[in-house]
Amino acid sequence: MSIKPIRIPGPDHPITIERNPGRVVVRLGDRIMADSRNALTLREANYPPVHYILRADADMTLLAPSAHQTYCPYKGDASYLSAPDLPNSVWSYESPYPAVAAIAGHLAFYPDRFTISLE
């Protein structure tokens, strides 16, 4: 049995989460997948910012659960959903570690598969 490492964000690997003050719209072609004025923006180390959107602000009828899972030592286990013709293109941390608890139940969309606009 393998034990998953758990790491705490700090000066060597900072993570911040802030409410996005604007509107975040996620599109797949002409279809709006999510539209939120309550998105959270997570900034982690040197990675690009990731916008986490409440499920209530996403069109969940367009997303199907996937068996795919990944693990982040800073955030925990991620589960995935698939958009039409885009397997494993949306992820969520249902029970993230305490340092990032604010993103629980939110969705994140891969920016190379969707058009994500900040308005």
Secondary structure, 3 states (H helix, E strand, C coil): CCCCCCCCCECCECEEEEECCCCEEEEECCEEEEEECCCEEEEECCCCCEEEEEHHHECHHHCEEEEEEEEECCCEEEEEEEECCEEEEEEECCCCCHHHHHHCCEEEECCCCCEEEEC
